[in-house]
Amino acid sequence: MNAVDRASMVWRKSSRSGSNSNCVEVASTPAVTAVRDSKNPDGPTLAFPVASFARALRTL
């Protein structure tokens, strides 16, 4: 998978998380859905092909 330009991505988190930073954030491009720790936005990011991420969410 190609590197993801995290700086240009629009990150979002659940509205239920409030101002708390103990959650994950997600961002999408046409090719990937990226996930990161909201407490460490400059830390590692997991990037999944969009279809794989959608399948994972359906199984949860």
PyMOL Python script that loads the backbone (N, CA, C, O; Angstrom):
from pymol import cmd

cmd.read_pdbstr("""\
ATOM      1  N   MET A   1       0.852  -1.186   0.000  1.00  0.00           N
ATOM      2  CA  MET A   1       0.000   0.000   0.000  1.00  0.00           C
ATOM      3  C   MET A   1       0.892   1.241   0.000  1.00  0.00           C
ATOM      4  O   MET A   1       1.912   1.277   0.688  1.00  0.00           O
ATOM      5  N   ASN A   2       0.512   2.237  -0.757  1.00  0.00           N
ATOM      6  CA  ASN A   2       1.264   3.484  -0.810  1.00  0.00           C
ATOM      7  C   ASN A   2       1.117   4.252   0.490  1.00  0.00           C
ATOM      8  O   ASN A   2       0.157   4.067   1.238  1.00  0.00           O
ATOM      9  N   ALA A   3       2.101   5.129   0.745  1.00  0.00           N
ATOM     10  CA  ALA A   3       2.039   5.968   1.942  1.00  0.00           C
ATOM     11  C   ALA A   3       0.815   6.878   1.869  1.00  0.00           C
ATOM     12  O   ALA A   3       0.414   7.327   0.795  1.00  0.00           O
ATOM     13  N   VAL A   4       0.244   7.133   3.019  1.00  0.00           N
ATOM     14  CA  VAL A   4      -0.940   7.987   3.112  1.00  0.00           C
ATOM     15  C   VAL A   4      -0.498   9.366   3.573  1.00  0.00           C
ATOM     16  O   VAL A   4       0.250   9.473   4.545  1.00  0.00           O
ATOM     17  N   ASP A   5      -0.940  10.422   2.902  1.00  0.00           N
ATOM     18  CA  ASP A   5      -0.628  11.792   3.303  1.00  0.00           C
ATOM     19  C   ASP A   5      -1.576  12.198   4.421  1.00  0.00           C
ATOM     20  O   ASP A   5      -2.649  12.747   4.171  1.00  0.00           O
ATOM     21  N   ARG A   6      -1.172  11.924   5.656  1.00  0.00           N
ATOM     22  CA  ARG A   6      -2.038  12.164   6.810  1.00  0.00           C
ATOM     23  C   ARG A   6      -2.352  13.636   7.017  1.00  0.00           C
ATOM     24  O   ARG A   6      -3.433  13.971   7.503  1.00  0.00           O
ATOM     25  N   ALA A   7      -1.441  14.511   6.661  1.00  0.00           N
ATOM     26  CA  ALA A   7      -1.652  15.945   6.906  1.00  0.00           C
ATOM     27  C   ALA A   7      -2.824  16.491   6.103  1.00  0.00           C
ATOM     28  O   ALA A   7      -3.494  17.424   6.546  1.00  0.00           O
ATOM     29  N   SER A   8      -3.079  15.926   4.937  1.00  0.00           N
ATOM     30  CA  SER A   8      -4.160  16.447   4.101  1.00  0.00           C
ATOM     31  C   SER A   8      -5.504  15.782   4.388  1.00  0.00           C
ATOM     32  O   SER A   8      -6.520  16.171   3.811  1.00  0.00           O
ATOM     33  N   MET A   9      -5.522  14.792   5.266  1.00  0.00           N
ATOM     34  CA  MET A   9      -6.764  14.068   5.555  1.00  0.00           C
ATOM     35  C   MET A   9      -7.620  14.832   6.560  1.00  0.00           C
ATOM     36  O   MET A   9      -7.094  15.544   7.416  1.00  0.00           O
ATOM     37  N   VAL A  10      -8.926  14.684   6.455  1.00  0.00           N
ATOM     38  CA  VAL A  10      -9.865  15.284   7.401  1.00  0.00           C
ATOM     39  C   VAL A  10     -10.216  14.199   8.416  1.00  0.00           C
ATOM     40  O   VAL A  10     -10.874  13.214   8.081  1.00  0.00           O
ATOM     41  N   TRP A  11      -9.772  14.387   9.656  1.00  0.00           N
ATOM     42  CA  TRP A  11      -9.961  13.396  10.713  1.00  0.00           C
ATOM     43  C   TRP A  11     -11.233  13.698  11.487  1.00  0.00           C
ATOM     44  O   TRP A  11     -11.585  14.859  11.696  1.00  0.00           O
ATOM     45  N   ARG A  12     -11.913  12.652  11.907  1.00  0.00           N
ATOM     46  CA  ARG A  12     -13.143  12.824  12.695  1.00  0.00           C
ATOM     47  C   ARG A  12     -13.215  11.731  13.750  1.00  0.00           C
ATOM     48  O   ARG A  12     -12.595  10.675  13.626  1.00  0.00           O
ATOM     49  N   LYS A  13     -13.989  12.016  14.791  1.00  0.00           N
ATOM     50  CA  LYS A  13     -14.219  11.015  15.833  1.00  0.00           C
ATOM     51  C   LYS A  13     -15.686  11.046  16.215  1.00  0.00           C
ATOM     52  O   LYS A  13     -16.424  11.946  15.813  1.00  0.00           O
ATOM     53  N   SER A  14     -16.090  10.089  16.971  1.00  0.00           N
ATOM     54  CA  SER A  14     -17.491   9.972  17.358  1.00  0.00           C
ATOM     55  C   SER A  14     -17.950  11.208  18.121  1.00  0.00           C
ATOM     56  O   SER A  14     -17.212  11.750  18.944  1.00  0.00           O
ATOM     57  N   SER A  15     -19.163  11.643  17.843  1.00  0.00           N
ATOM     58  CA  SER A  15     -19.726  12.770  18.593  1.00  0.00           C
ATOM     59  C   SER A  15     -19.958  12.387  20.049  1.00  0.00           C
ATOM     60  O   SER A  15     -20.070  13.266  20.904  1.00  0.00           O
ATOM     61  N   ARG A  16     -20.032  11.111  20.342  1.00  0.00           N
ATOM     62  CA  ARG A  16     -20.223  10.648  21.720  1.00  0.00           C
ATOM     63  C   ARG A  16     -18.954  10.749  22.558  1.00  0.00           C
ATOM     64  O   ARG A  16     -19.010  10.596  23.779  1.00  0.00           O
ATOM     65  N   SER A  17     -17.822  11.001  21.931  1.00  0.00           N
ATOM     66  CA  SER A  17     -16.571  11.075  22.678  1.00  0.00           C
ATOM     67  C   SER A  17     -16.397  12.419  23.378  1.00  0.00           C
ATOM     68  O   SER A  17     -15.555  12.538  24.268  1.00  0.00           O
ATOM     69  N   GLY A  18     -17.164  13.422  23.000  1.00  0.00           N
ATOM     70  CA  GLY A  18     -17.078  14.733  23.640  1.00  0.00           C
ATOM     71  C   GLY A  18     -15.702  15.346  23.458  1.00  0.00           C
ATOM     72  O   GLY A  18     -15.072  15.160  22.417  1.00  0.00           O
ATOM     73  N   SER A  19     -15.232  16.070  24.453  1.00  0.00           N
ATOM     74  CA  SER A  19     -13.910  16.695  24.375  1.00  0.00           C
ATOM     75  C   SER A  19     -12.819  15.763  24.879  1.00  0.00           C
ATOM     76  O   SER A  19     -11.643  16.126  24.891  1.00  0.00           O
ATOM     77  N   ASN A  20     -13.203  14.580  25.290  1.00  0.00           N
ATOM     78  CA  ASN A  20     -12.257  13.594  25.779  1.00  0.00           C
ATOM     79  C   ASN A  20     -11.336  13.156  24.644  1.00  0.00           C
ATOM     80  O   ASN A  20     -11.764  13.060  23.494  1.00  0.00           O
ATOM     81  N   SER A  21     -10.080  12.892  24.965  1.00  0.00           N
ATOM     82  CA  SER A  21      -9.118  12.458  23.939  1.00  0.00           C
ATOM     83  C   SER A  21      -8.819  10.972  24.019  1.00  0.00           C
ATOM     84  O   SER A  21      -7.773  10.530  23.545  1.00  0.00           O
ATOM     85  N   ASN A  22      -9.706  10.201  24.603  1.00  0.00           N
ATOM     86  CA  ASN A  22      -9.477   8.765  24.746  1.00  0.00           C
ATOM     87  C   ASN A  22     -10.267   7.994  23.708  1.00  0.00           C
ATOM     88  O   ASN A  22     -11.120   7.177  24.054  1.00  0.00           O
ATOM     89  N   CYS A  23      -9.990   8.246  22.443  1.00  0.00           N
ATOM     90  CA  CYS A  23     -10.750   7.571  21.400  1.00  0.00           C
ATOM     91  C   CYS A  23      -9.899   7.465  20.143  1.00  0.00           C
ATOM     92  O   CYS A  23      -8.754   7.916  20.115  1.00  0.00           O
ATOM     93  N   VAL A  24     -10.453   6.881  19.133  1.00  0.00           N
ATOM     94  CA  VAL A  24      -9.779   6.808  17.846  1.00  0.00           C
ATOM     95  C   VAL A  24     -10.417   7.804  16.895  1.00  0.00           C
ATOM     96  O   VAL A  24     -11.577   8.185  17.048  1.00  0.00           O
ATOM     97  N   GLU A  25      -9.640   8.213  15.920  1.00  0.00           N
ATOM     98  CA  GLU A  25     -10.127   9.088  14.866  1.00  0.00           C
ATOM     99  C   GLU A  25      -9.988   8.347  13.543  1.00  0.00           C
ATOM    100  O   GLU A  25      -9.089   7.523  13.377  1.00  0.00           O
ATOM    101  N   VAL A  26     -10.869   8.639  12.618  1.00  0.00           N
ATOM    102  CA  VAL A  26     -10.800   8.025  11.291  1.00  0.00           C
ATOM    103  C   VAL A  26     -10.802   9.108  10.222  1.00  0.00           C
ATOM    104  O   VAL A  26     -11.331  10.202  10.418  1.00  0.00           O
ATOM    105  N   ALA A  27     -10.203   8.778   9.097  1.00  0.00           N
ATOM    106  CA  ALA A  27     -10.200   9.650   7.923  1.00  0.00           C
ATOM    107  C   ALA A  27     -10.239   8.751   6.700  1.00  0.00           C
ATOM    108  O   ALA A  27      -9.706   7.642   6.717  1.00  0.00           O
ATOM    109  N   SER A  28     -10.868   9.231   5.647  1.00  0.00           N
ATOM    110  CA  SER A  28     -11.004   8.410   4.445  1.00  0.00           C
ATOM    111  C   SER A  28     -10.518   9.137   3.206  1.00  0.00           C
ATOM    112  O   SER A  28     -10.635  10.356   3.084  1.00  0.00           O
ATOM    113  N   THR A  29      -9.976   8.360   2.302  1.00  0.00           N
ATOM    114  CA  THR A  29      -9.677   8.791   0.941  1.00  0.00           C
ATOM    115  C   THR A  29     -10.432   7.818   0.038  1.00  0.00           C
ATOM    116  O   THR A  29     -11.029   6.866   0.541  1.00  0.00           O
ATOM    117  N   PRO A  30     -10.424   8.024  -1.255  1.00  0.00           N
ATOM    118  CA  PRO A  30     -11.093   7.037  -2.111  1.00  0.00           C
ATOM    119  C   PRO A  30     -10.496   5.632  -1.996  1.00  0.00           C
ATOM    120  O   PRO A  30     -11.180   4.647  -2.275  1.00  0.00           O
ATOM    121  N   ALA A  31      -9.235   5.530  -1.591  1.00  0.00           N
ATOM    122  CA  ALA A  31      -8.563   4.227  -1.543  1.00  0.00           C
ATOM    123  C   ALA A  31      -8.465   3.612  -0.156  1.00  0.00           C
ATOM    124  O   ALA A  31      -8.534   2.390  -0.017  1.00  0.00           O
ATOM    125  N   VAL A  32      -8.305   4.439   0.875  1.00  0.00           N
ATOM    126  CA  VAL A  32      -8.065   3.896   2.216  1.00  0.00           C
ATOM    127  C   VAL A  32      -8.907   4.587   3.279  1.00  0.00           C
ATOM    128  O   VAL A  32      -9.349   5.724   3.113  1.00  0.00           O
ATOM    129  N   THR A  33      -9.114   3.863   4.378  1.00  0.00           N
ATOM    130  CA  THR A  33      -9.642   4.433   5.611  1.00  0.00           C
ATOM    131  C   THR A  33      -8.517   4.329   6.627  1.00  0.00           C
ATOM    132  O   THR A  33      -7.992   3.242   6.871  1.00  0.00           O
ATOM    133  N   ALA A  34      -8.148   5.449   7.215  1.00  0.00           N
ATOM    134  CA  ALA A  34      -7.048   5.487   8.172  1.00  0.00           C
ATOM    135  C   ALA A  34      -7.604   5.660   9.580  1.00  0.00           C
ATOM    136  O   ALA A  34      -8.638   6.295   9.781  1.00  0.00           O
ATOM    137  N   VAL A  35      -6.897   5.082  10.553  1.00  0.00           N
ATOM    138  CA  VAL A  35      -7.310   5.122  11.951  1.00  0.00           C
ATOM    139  C   VAL A  35      -6.097   5.536  12.776  1.00  0.00           C
ATOM    140  O   VAL A  35      -4.988   5.050  12.552  1.00  0.00           O
ATOM    141  N   ARG A  36      -6.318   6.440  13.736  1.00  0.00           N
ATOM    142  CA  ARG A  36      -5.227   6.853  14.624  1.00  0.00           C
ATOM    143  C   ARG A  36      -5.762   7.097  16.024  1.00  0.00           C
ATOM    144  O   ARG A  36      -6.971   7.197  16.231  1.00  0.00           O
ATOM    145  N   ASP A  37      -4.853   7.190  16.980  1.00  0.00           N
ATOM    146  CA  ASP A  37      -5.177   7.468  18.375  1.00  0.00           C
ATOM    147  C   ASP A  37      -5.327   8.977  18.542  1.00  0.00           C
ATOM    148  O   ASP A  37      -4.414   9.727  18.197  1.00  0.00           O
ATOM    149  N   SER A  38      -6.449   9.427  19.060  1.00  0.00           N
ATOM    150  CA  SER A  38      -6.675  10.871  19.198  1.00  0.00           C
ATOM    151  C   SER A  38      -5.711  11.525  20.182  1.00  0.00           C
ATOM    152  O   SER A  38      -5.473  12.730  20.099  1.00  0.00           O
ATOM    153  N   LYS A  39      -5.155  10.754  21.108  1.00  0.00           N
ATOM    154  CA  LYS A  39      -4.188  11.306  22.061  1.00  0.00           C
ATOM    155  C   LYS A  39      -2.823  11.535  21.421  1.00  0.00           C
ATOM    156  O   LYS A  39      -2.005  12.291  21.945  1.00  0.00           O
ATOM    157  N   ASN A  40      -2.578  10.880  20.284  1.00  0.00           N
ATOM    158  CA  ASN A  40      -1.271  10.946  19.648  1.00  0.00           C
ATOM    159  C   ASN A  40      -1.436  11.102  18.132  1.00  0.00           C
ATOM    160  O   ASN A  40      -1.124  10.180  17.379  1.00  0.00           O
ATOM    161  N   PRO A  41      -1.922  12.257  17.683  1.00  0.00           N
ATOM    162  CA  PRO A  41      -2.209  12.421  16.252  1.00  0.00           C
ATOM    163  C   PRO A  41      -0.978  12.322  15.351  1.00  0.00           C
ATOM    164  O   PRO A  41      -1.117  12.062  14.156  1.00  0.00           O
ATOM    165  N   ASP A  42       0.215  12.522  15.893  1.00  0.00           N
ATOM    166  CA  ASP A  42       1.432  12.396  15.091  1.00  0.00           C
ATOM    167  C   ASP A  42       2.033  10.999  15.173  1.00  0.00           C
ATOM    168  O   ASP A  42       3.065  10.723  14.561  1.00  0.00           O
ATOM    169  N   GLY A  43       1.387  10.124  15.928  1.00  0.00           N
ATOM    170  CA  GLY A  43       1.867   8.758  16.090  1.00  0.00           C
ATOM    171  C   GLY A  43       1.490   7.884  14.907  1.00  0.00           C
ATOM    172  O   GLY A  43       1.095   8.381  13.852  1.00  0.00           O
ATOM    173  N   PRO A  44       1.616   6.575  15.093  1.00  0.00           N
ATOM    174  CA  PRO A  44       1.329   5.646  13.995  1.00  0.00           C
ATOM    175  C   PRO A  44      -0.126   5.700  13.546  1.00  0.00           C
ATOM    176  O   PRO A  44      -1.029   6.006  14.325  1.00  0.00           O
ATOM    177  N   THR A  45      -0.321   5.397  12.287  1.00  0.00           N
ATOM    178  CA  THR A  45      -1.654   5.347  11.684  1.00  0.00           C
ATOM    179  C   THR A  45      -1.830   3.992  11.015  1.00  0.00           C
ATOM    180  O   THR A  45      -0.933   3.506  10.326  1.00  0.00           O
ATOM    181  N   LEU A  46      -2.982   3.396  11.223  1.00  0.00           N
ATOM    182  CA  LEU A  46      -3.333   2.174  10.506  1.00  0.00           C
ATOM    183  C   LEU A  46      -4.137   2.573   9.286  1.00  0.00           C
ATOM    184  O   LEU A  46      -5.078   3.359   9.393  1.00  0.00           O
ATOM    185  N   ALA A  47      -3.779   2.041   8.128  1.00  0.00           N
ATOM    186  CA  ALA A  47      -4.500   2.353   6.892  1.00  0.00           C
ATOM    187  C   ALA A  47      -5.021   1.057   6.285  1.00  0.00           C
ATOM    188  O   ALA A  47      -4.261   0.114   6.061  1.00  0.00           O
ATOM    189  N   PHE A  48      -6.321   1.021   6.022  1.00  0.00           N
ATOM    190  CA  PHE A  48      -6.984  -0.163   5.489  1.00  0.00           C
ATOM    191  C   PHE A  48      -7.616   0.164   4.145  1.00  0.00           C
ATOM    192  O   PHE A  48      -8.125   1.269   3.962  1.00  0.00           O
ATOM    193  N   PRO A  49      -7.595  -0.775   3.197  1.00  0.00           N
ATOM    194  CA  PRO A  49      -8.384  -0.562   1.984  1.00  0.00           C
ATOM    195  C   PRO A  49      -9.847  -0.319   2.378  1.00  0.00           C
ATOM    196  O   PRO A  49     -10.354  -0.963   3.296  1.00  0.00           O
ATOM    197  N   VAL A  50     -10.512   0.587   1.702  1.00  0.00           N
ATOM    198  CA  VAL A  50     -11.876   0.982   2.069  1.00  0.00           C
ATOM    199  C   VAL A  50     -12.801  -0.223   2.209  1.00  0.00           C
ATOM    200  O   VAL A  50     -13.547  -0.310   3.184  1.00  0.00           O
ATOM    201  N   ALA A  51     -12.770  -1.140   1.267  1.00  0.00           N
ATOM    202  CA  ALA A  51     -13.664  -2.306   1.314  1.00  0.00           C
ATOM    203  C   ALA A  51     -13.374  -3.186   2.525  1.00  0.00           C
ATOM    204  O   ALA A  51     -14.303  -3.714   3.136  1.00  0.00           O
ATOM    205  N   SER A  52     -12.108  -3.353   2.881  1.00  0.00           N
ATOM    206  CA  SER A  52     -11.749  -4.171   4.041  1.00  0.00           C
ATOM    207  C   SER A  52     -12.239  -3.533   5.333  1.00  0.00           C
ATOM    208  O   SER A  52     -12.738  -4.225   6.220  1.00  0.00           O
ATOM    209  N   PHE A  53     -12.098  -2.218   5.439  1.00  0.00           N
ATOM    210  CA  PHE A  53     -12.556  -1.528   6.648  1.00  0.00           C
ATOM    211  C   PHE A  53     -14.076  -1.626   6.774  1.00  0.00           C
ATOM    212  O   PHE A  53     -14.595  -1.846   7.868  1.00  0.00           O
ATOM    213  N   ALA A  54     -14.777  -1.466   5.678  1.00  0.00           N
ATOM    214  CA  ALA A  54     -16.243  -1.572   5.699  1.00  0.00           C
ATOM    215  C   ALA A  54     -16.681  -2.969   6.125  1.00  0.00           C
ATOM    216  O   ALA A  54     -17.627  -3.104   6.901  1.00  0.00           O
ATOM    217  N   ARG A  55     -16.010  -4.011   5.633  1.00  0.00           N
ATOM    218  CA  ARG A  55     -16.342  -5.384   6.047  1.00  0.00           C
ATOM    219  C   ARG A  55     -16.090  -5.575   7.532  1.00  0.00           C
ATOM    220  O   ARG A  55     -16.890  -6.211   8.218  1.00  0.00           O
ATOM    221  N   ALA A  56     -14.993  -5.034   8.036  1.00  0.00           N
ATOM    222  CA  ALA A  56     -14.681  -5.160   9.462  1.00  0.00           C
ATOM    223  C   ALA A  56     -15.760  -4.493  10.313  1.00  0.00           C
ATOM    224  O   ALA A  56     -16.168  -5.052  11.331  1.00  0.00           O
ATOM    225  N   LEU A  57     -16.223  -3.322   9.920  1.00  0.00           N
ATOM    226  CA  LEU A  57     -17.273  -2.633  10.679  1.00  0.00           C
ATOM    227  C   LEU A  57     -18.580  -3.408  10.676  1.00  0.00           C
ATOM    228  O   LEU A  57     -19.291  -3.430  11.681  1.00  0.00           O
ATOM    229  N   ARG A  58     -18.900  -4.037   9.568  1.00  0.00           N
ATOM    230  CA  ARG A  58     -20.141  -4.819   9.498  1.00  0.00           C
ATOM    231  C   ARG A  58     -20.107  -6.025  10.425  1.00  0.00           C
ATOM    232  O   ARG A  58     -21.156  -6.486  10.874  1.00  0.00           O
ATOM    233  N   THR A  59     -18.928  -6.539  10.716  1.00  0.00           N
ATOM    234  CA  THR A  59     -18.831  -7.719  11.577  1.00  0.00           C
ATOM    235  C   THR A  59     -18.806  -7.365  13.058  1.00  0.00           C
ATOM    236  O   THR A  59     -18.972  -8.247  13.901  1.00  0.00           O
ATOM    237  N   LEU A  60     -18.606  -6.111  13.387  1.00  0.00           N
ATOM    238  CA  LEU A  60     -18.558  -5.708  14.809  1.00  0.00           C
ATOM    239  C   LEU A  60     -19.926  -5.659  15.430  1.00  0.00           C
ATOM    240  O   LEU A  60     -20.056  -5.339  16.612  1.00  0.00           O
TER     241      LEU A  60
END
""", "prot")
cmd.dss("prot")
cmd.show_as("cartoon", "prot")
cmd.util.cbc("prot")
cmd.orient("prot")
